[in-house]
Amino acid sequence: MCGTCGCGESDVRVEGVAGHPHARGHPHAHEPVAAVVDIETALLAKNDHLAGHNRAWLAERGIVALNLMSSPGSGKTSLLRRTITELAPSRPVAVIEGDQETRIDADKIRGTGVPVVQINTGSGCHLDADMLARGLTELAPPPGSLVFVENVGNLVCPALFDLGEAARVVVVSVTEGEDKPLKYPYMFSVADVVVINKIDLLPYVDVQLAQLVAHCRSVNAGVRILPLSVTTGEGMDAWSEWLLTREPAAV
């Protein structure tokens, strides 16, 4: 069991383009309550150390890795598919997909023609730096690539784990309501960009875009906010422009 969030990590599987799973087990004994804080500190310290290695590896190759986080159903995969279609002709793009189970999203991404690796976390609720390292080894993105990491759908735990990414992108859809930044402030506080998706549905939901933006800024005053619609394409140009100006994370 993960000492930080309580999720299991007993069956992490990394699947490459050829579809060969690589599993690794991590049996955990039940830890006394008094040891939880020490375990959490050690776990995050180890993760941060591995994230530093990832950051250096990516920087040496000029690769920009972006960590996409959201609740399930926000439209991350649809956003990626449209983004890939628009960016792939001008820059190499690759994707690492994180889900507890299935290859559904990886198969959707594979349909765009770009390399993709699926990481299934089993009962785990987030990706960590070690999983990303293994995914990058399997993916082998060429120098200068833009690598999207679609994290497990969850507005809590993914925010705690540095992967070595160049930027953290939180995707929230207007169908989720205005209150998500207030209910999950840490996730939004660590975001470099908040993408507000499905703005084409604003006439049909009881959500005020200005209020959602204000809630985002109330927990992260300097965050970049990009409202867009994957369906209509509105706002996609600003998103693509932001992506093409990203640089690898500084080591």
Helices and strands as residue ranges (DSSP letters): E 12-15, E 21-24, G 33-35, H 36-60, E 64-70, H 76-87, E 93-99, H 104-110, E 116-120, H 129-139, E 146-150, G 157-160, E 167-173, G 174-176, H 180-183, H 185-189, E 193-197, G 199-204, H 209-219, E 224-227, H 236-244
